[in-house]
Amino acid sequence: MTTAAPSQGTDERIELLRFTTAGSVDDGKSTLIGRLLYDSKSIFEDQMEALQRSTDLTGEGTINLANLTDGLRAEREQGITIDVAYRYFSTPKREFIIADTPGHIQYTRNMVTGASTANLAVILIDARNGVIQQTRRHAYIASLLRIPHVVVCVNKMDLVDYSEEAYQAIVNEFTTFATHMQIRDIRFIPISALEGDNVVDKSDNMPWYEGRSFLRCLETVHIANDRNLHDPRFPVQWVNRPQTDEHHDFRGFAGQIAGGAFKVGEEVIALPSGKTARIKAIHTFDGELQEAFSPMSVNLLLDHEIDISRGDMIARSDNVPYVEQTLDAMICWMHEEPMQVGRKYSLKHTTRVTRCIIKELQFRMDIDTLERDLDSKDLELNEIGRVTLMTTSPLTYDAYSRNRQTGSIIIVDEATNQTVGAGMICEPHKEIPALDE
């Protein structure tokens, strides 16, 4: 993202797009990413040599592009993706971070982890099999995580003779299913990851497809307005007190802007204390600014001292988030030991760490049928449900549907310090929650 305020006239940096891949086992996620890197000439020489060595060892005679992302031996032996593999590449138009996530149901937590920061989700569908159970699961998770853009790649078109009818049937079925989701931007591309059709360059085998190639779509999808630019939010990460001769009285609040913009001179409020002040200056590594935007990292200086510490939230006085100790959240459970109602856990929210107790499991979501199981007593590994939490200190938050940064939480086991759950805070005071809240 651009890291300088437009009013400052500094050079714009190339936009960064984070995207995740999802699909059933053998749908070709890793092959697609390998083909994308290979055809866009984004593979280093040592990576090519490693691919060639793996080809020589297996005796297959052809390069297995999936090995670019499937780095674990178990992944290569089984031909499936187990862990999340992150890859970076760039084109003259944009920089990319790819999260290649597993497709198997038992690795749902891995997909949630890889997709949590994505601007775009790529869902692969085998053209021979159409929309299956795992397709619905991944579409639901993309909707739950509020990923703004979804690209549905109908893969293995070479195995259905590049049939327009087969492609259109999948488009129609997925579109019908997606009407139940909160996905605002869905695009469809027929591809063959193995042969390279419509991955980097348009395919001559599908003249009936008039859209863009996969890479061209990634380069042009509009992401500048995906962040919340309306609600100014600044979780305080650090109170900056150099106490040097040059900056003896300097007292700034350092952190990353999680939403909206802040301007010098405007009144802000520190939460949960409720104390107000005006912004005296905005400092960055490159100098002072009159205005700063999400997701810039800055130091805010106030016109008079108020008590603010790490974990507090600075917002504009006329636009404040919720400040509560009881909240509802959709939780994806990530640990072999089930979630226990009534148990105490540690909770991390932006820069604040507090303790919480899970008061109630309202329902467990059956991702395959999108029905709610109201009789569940706990959440098992990879299950998703809506819970009610009570924290020992107030949380300053927005609903996840409004701000993914200030609306997300992590649940940690206090005894082992392991992350056991990831949550998306729901809009408060809703008796009947929306489908994907």
N, C-alpha and C positions, 0 to 999 in steps of 0.2 A: 504494500500500500504506500501511497505518497506520505512522506513523513514530515513535510514542511507545510506550514499554513500558506494557502494560496496568496494571501495578501503580502507575503514577504518577498515574493518574486524569486525564490530559490529554484534550482533545477529540480524537476520531477524525477523521481526514481521509477524504474520499471515496476509495474504492478506485480504483486506476488499472488498466485492462485494456489490454494491448497485444495486438492481433491482426493477422494477416496474411491476405491473400487470395491464392488460387492457383487456377489453372484453365487450360484450353487457350485458345488464341486465339479470340476471339469468344464465349467462354462468358458474358461479361457482368460481369466483375469490377468494372471501373470504373463501369459503369452501376449496379451494385448499391450501391457506395459513394456514388455521386451521389444515388441515390434515398434512401438512408438519411439522408444529410445534408439533402436537400431536404424530405423528409416529416417529419423530426424538427425542422425549422426551425432547423438549425444552419449556415445559409449567411448570410454577411454581405452587406450591401447591395452593396458593391463587387464581390463575387463574382457576385451575381445580374446586375449590370450587364454584367460581362465575359461571362457566359454569353449574355446577350441580344445583345451585340455579335457574338459568334461565330455566333449563329443568323442574324443579319441578313446577315453576310458570306457564309455558305454558302447562304443562301436556302432552307434546309430547312423553315422555318416553325415547327418545334418545338424546344424546348430539348434539346440533347444533354447529358444528365447526366454522361456519361463524361468530358466536358471539365473537370469539377471536379478530377479527379485526373490525367488525361492532359494535362500542361502543355506538353510539348515539341511543337514544330511537327511534327516527324516522326511523333510519336504520333497527332496529330490527322489528319494527311494519310493515314496508313496504317490508322488505326482500330485500332491495337494499342498495348499498354503496353510500353515499352522500359526505362525506368528505374524505380527504386523511388520511389513518391510517398508521403510521410508526411502524414497529416492528423490534426488534433486536434479532438475535439468532446466534449461532455459532456451528461449528463442529470442530473436531480436525484438519481439513484441511483448513478451511476458516471461516471468520466472515461475517455476512450478515446484511444488513439493507434493509427491505422490505417496499416499498411504495404501499399500496393497494389503487388503485385509482378508482373513479366511472366510470361506463360504459355508463351512460345515456348522451345523446348529450348535455343536458343543463349544464353538469358539465365538459365540455371540458377544461375549465381553470384549474380545479382541476387536471386533468390528466397531463396537461402541467407542472404544478408546481411539481407534484410528479415525473415526468419523467426527469426533467431538469438536474439532477445530476446522472442519472442512467448509470451504465455500461451495463446493459442488460434489455431488455423488454420482459415480458412474455405476449403473446397474447393468450387468450383463445377463442376457437371456440366450440360451441355446435355441437356434432357429428350429431345430428338430423337435424340441420338447415344449416350447412355448412358455407361458406363464405358469410356474409351478409354486409349490408351497414356500420354498426358500425365496422366490421372487417377492412374494407378498410380505414375507418376514422382513426382508431388507428394505422394501419400500416403506413399511411401517416404521422401521427404525430411523430411516432417513427423515421421515415426517416428524417423528418424535423428537429428533435432534434439531429440528428446524433448519435443515440444510437448505439454503435458498434455491439452489439449482440442481436438477436431476437430469442426467443424460442417460437414456436407455439405449444401450448398444445391443442390437440383435445380431449375435455373433454366429459364426459358422455358416454364413450364407452360401458358401461354396458347397456345403453338403446338402443343400436343398435346391441346387441348380440356380441360385440367385433369384429365387422366385419372389416376385412382387406380392403375389397373393399370400404366401406364407408370412412375409414380413407384415403386411397390412393386417392380417388376422391377429398377430401378436400386438400390434399397435392398438387395435380396437379393444382387445381384452384388457390390456394394461390400463388404457385410458379409462375404461369403465370402472376398474378396481380403484384407480387413483382418485376418483370423485369422492371417496371416503377419507382421503388424506388431506393434510394441510401442506401441499406442495404447490408453490405458486408458478414454477417454471419447469416444464418437462419438455425435453427434446428427444427425438428418436433418430437413430442412425443405423442403417444396415451395414455390417462390416464382416470381414473375415480376418481375424487377427493373425491366423497362420499364414495366409497369402498376402496380407497387407492391403486388402480392398477397403477403401474409405478410411484408413487409419491416418496416414499422413497426406496422401494424395487421393483425389477422387478416382473412383474405380470405373474402368471401361466396361466391366461386367454387369453393372447395374445402371444403365443409361436412364432408367425410369426414376431414379432417385435424384432429385434436384437440389437437395440440401448441401450443407457443408461437410467436409471431412471431419473426423474426430479431432485432429489437432487444430484445425481451423476453428472449430467450435470452442475449444479450450482457450484459444487466443483471443476470441472476440466476445465471449459471454461477459455481460456487464455486471461487475461486482462492486463498483464504487459506492452504490447506495445500499449495500447489504447490511452494513453496520448501522446501529441505532445512532442517528445524528441529531435526534431531537431531545434526548434526556441526558444532560451533563452529569457524568458519574466519574469520580476519581477515588478509587480505593487507595488509601495511604499505605505505602510499602515501607517507608523509612522516614524518620525525622532527621533531616540533614543539618547537623551542627558542627561545622569544621573546627571552630574555636581556634583559628589561626590568627596571627597578627593582621593579615590582610582582610579576613572575614570574621572578625571577633564576635560580632553580633548577628551573624547570618543565621537565620532559622527558616529553612525551607522544608516543604513536604514533597517527597519524591515518590513517583509511581507512574503507572501507565494509565492514561485516560481510557476508561472502559465504555464511554458513550458520550455523544454530543460534543460541545465545544465550550471552552472557558475563555473569557476576555478580561483583560486588565481593567479594573475599575468596577466590575460587577460584584454584587453582593452574593456571597456563598454561605452555606450552612454546613456545619460539621455535625455528623450523626454518628452515634445516637445522642450526643450531648445536647444538640439543638442550638449551640452557640453560633453567632453569625459574625462575619467580617467581610471586608472587601479585598479583592485580589490586588496586591500592590505591584507584583511583577511576575512574569513567567520566564524561567530560565531553562535553557536546554544546553546540550553539549556544544552546539554551534552558536550560541548567543541568546540574547533576549528576544521574546516575541510579544506582540500585542494580543495574539489570539492563538490558541492551540486546540487541536482536534484529536478525536479518537483515530488511531491507536497510538498517538505520540507518547513518548516517555519524557516527563518534564519535572521541574521543581516549581511548586507554587509558593509564592511569598505573600503573606497577608499583611494588612495595614496595622494590625495590632495582634498581640499574642492571645491565643485561646488554647485551651487544653485539647490537643490532638495527638494521637499516638497511632502506631501501626495497627491496622485492622479497622480504623475508622473510615468513614466515607464522607467525601466532600461533594456536595451537590449545589446547584443553584437554588437560592432561597425560594423562588416561585415554582420550582419543579423538583419535588422531593420523592424519593422512593419509599417503599413500605419499611417500617421499623417494627418488627414483631418478634416474639419468642415462640409462637406456635404457627406452624406452616405446613402445607401439604406439598408433596413432591412425588414425581414419578421416579422410581428407583430401579436401576439395573443392578442386580446383585452379582458380584464378581468373585465370590469366594466359595470354596467347597463346603464350609460350615454355613448352614442356612441362617438367614436373618431371623433374629429373635425379637418378637414384640416385648417391650418392657425392658430390654437390655440397653445399657449405656454405651455410647460410642463417642469417638472424637469426630468433629465435623469441621471441614475446611471450606470457607466461602470467601472468594477473592483473597484478601490478605489477612483475614481474620480466622483464628482457630478457637473453637469453643467446644464444649461438650453438649451432647444431646441424648435424648431418650426417644426410642420409637414407641409412640403411644398406641398406634393402631395401624393395621393393614386393611385399607378400605376394600381393595380388590386386587387380584392378580390378573394381568392381561394375557389372554390366550392369543399370541401373536398370529397364529395360523388362521384362526377364525375371527379375530378381532372382537371376541366376546369377553366379558368380564366374569371371572370366577369370584363370587362373593363369599365363598365358604373357605377359602385358603387361610391357613393359620400362619404361614411363613413364606419366604421367598427362597427358592433353591438357586444354585449356581446358574447363571444366564437367564434367570426369570426376571420379568419386569412387572412392577405393580405400583399402585398409588398408596402412599403412607402418610400418616400425620406425625410430625416431629415436634418436640419441645426442646428448646435450647436453654442453656444456663445463662446466656447473655443475649441481648437483642441482636438480630441480624438485620442489616440494612440491605434490602434486595428489591429487584424487579422480577416480575414473572419471566420465566425463561423464554416464553413466546415473544417477549418484548426486547429482552437483552440477554444474549447467550452467556455473556461474561458475568453479569451481576445476578443471573438467575440460575447458576449452576452450583452444585455442591459436591463434595467428596466425603464419603464416610470411611473412617479409619478405625480399625480395631485397636483399642488402647493398649492391650496386652502385647500384641505382636508388632504394632505399628504398620500393619499391612492395609492397603486400600481394599475395602471389602464391598464398596458400593459407589455408584456415581448417580447423581440425581439432578432432575430438572424441576425447579420450583414452579408450582402451579399458581395461576391467578387466585388470590385469596378470596374467601367468602363466596365461593361458587358451590352450591349444593349439588348440582349436577355437572360434573366436569365434562369438558369437550373430549372427543374421542381420543385425541393424542396428547392430552395434558397429563 
